[in-house]
Amino acid sequence: MKHHKWLDVLLLSSICMLTAFIGMFIFISGDSKYQASTVSASSPPEGAHENTTKVEMEEKGKTPTLSVVEVPSDFDGIRLFNETPNNSTPPYSIMYPTTKYEKINKEITKYIETSKQQYLSAAEQKKKENPYLKSNLKIQVKISKYKQAYYSIIFTKQLELEGKNIEESFNTVVFNVKTGNRIFPRILFNQDVSNLEKLSKYVRQKMLEQKGYKKNINLSKWNHASYPYWERYDRFAIENDSLVLYYNKGEFSNKSIGSPSLSIPLTFINPILAAEFQTETKSEITILTSDQKGNVSKRVALTFDDGPHKKITNQILNTLDKYHAKATFFMVGERVEGNASVVKDVLARGHEIGNHTWDHARLTKLTSKSVLSKVSSTNNIIYKVTGHYPSVFRPPYGAKNKQVTDLINMPVVLWTIDTLDWKYRDSSKLLPMVQKNIKNNDIILMHDIHQSTADGLESVLNYLQKQGYECVTVSEILASQK
Ligand code: NI
């Protein structure tokens, strides 16, 4: 058969077109956003996990090029990577590990990605304000092993956005390398809150004993950070047979002392650890030898009735913030709309709102119908202003009977200490009333319509803090008494 030249040309151009089409198709439909090229190191050192791999990733569009370098890891089952941008600002350097467990990796990725994205957008914002400001993000990883089974991964994050001011914060992931299960404080301390309370008491005191700490620690913030709630002990690691608690720079202390941490030999806390975490080393010193009726878990609820009041409630909110204290405000419905901004502020600043009827009526003298109307109208106006219904109810004058409480579909709360602030109207008389009666789980009655109450509050908070009380909402006290 005769061969035509034009047929060759047609065939050749068809092949070219097809190739181009296939190429484009692969390019468009590729499910990875990244085009990755892997470059193996020329001479891999011994041990497969010590291979150094350089992966360059380029995201389509304007996202900066980054490079990920594997760095040697001394821990079986853990690979370590370091990520840096190749050519762009803002600069960062992020180290992160991967494990063979997807669940653990997900947790790590979530933390790393959130940190990175927050940094990049904050840095971009800062750059708009001042193009000469330096910014940087550095995340480092430390790993330690306990009993061949428990790995603690400690992330140290250094964030620089303001030029000279470097923020330092921590995150930890502790897991069982044999099962892939994460270890939380709850598991470490055998699901027993009284164990956590013992630890908290010890930690509270020990931190203050570190050199130079006492005068640099904000006591109310420290009491808050060390309060025996499980989640406040989430940043921990087991290193060199010690439990190490990590705190962020400035979390409760003057930034001049850096990032506080506390290391407690496991032998000290053996009796409160779950069996699988106990050490074989015996020690006579345990934190249990100290007085067990500590002042750790003391709490009180401050309550303010008859407001809101534009000026006085606001002053009280500022004082509460200063002492890291939470409170409950029992509001009178008819005052809510005219003081909408302070009402919203109460919730926004972490306090609780209670219902105190529409017009401070004595409910025991009313028909069921008007009791319901005075309560529900107040619920509705608070909802209208804040988007949340109040969570608790207090009858004016403490006047209640079965008829009243049966009608009300929320916890009815009275008080255990009456400061009589409405009677004295004297700021210097507030503290003595609290002082002579105070005990754990007390509910203290005050009123945010008297200037004297707002003025006397600071001395009360100062006293409560020194006595180791945490000020919480009424609902938190109720929950603990169930
Ligand atoms: Ni009242």
Boltz pocket constraint, residues with backbone or C-beta under 6 A from the ligand:
constraints:
  - pocket:
      binder: B
      contacts: [[A, 305], [A, 306], [A, 356], [A, 360], [A, 395], [A, 396], [A, 397]]
      max_distance: 6.0
